[in-house]
Amino acid sequence: MSRPYQNATHCPHCKSRCRTVKTRRITATYREVTFCCSNDDCGCIFVAEVNAVRVLSPSLIPDPSINLPAGRVAL
């Protein structure tokens, strides 16, 4: 059974859960994600960075232009 909000992002100020309102692709491995706090009394909207840093399980259809180091743990 899956756990809801297992990887939820929380507001840096009030610690409430946030929802994703926009994702912007900058490069093939880098995104900027805009989050909105679910607490109406807080109202914080912020941008987080998401960057692929290593591969835990290699792709079966690899993109030759992507060069990420191999991680130490496989899933």
Long-range contacts (C-beta under 8 A, 24 or more apart in sequence): 9-35, 9-48, 11-35, 11-37, 11-38, 11-39, 11-42, 11-44, 11-46, 12-44, 12-46, 13-37, 13-42, 13-44, 14-39, 14-41, 14-42, 14-44, 16-42, 21-45, 28-63, 28-65, 28-66, 29-66, 29-68
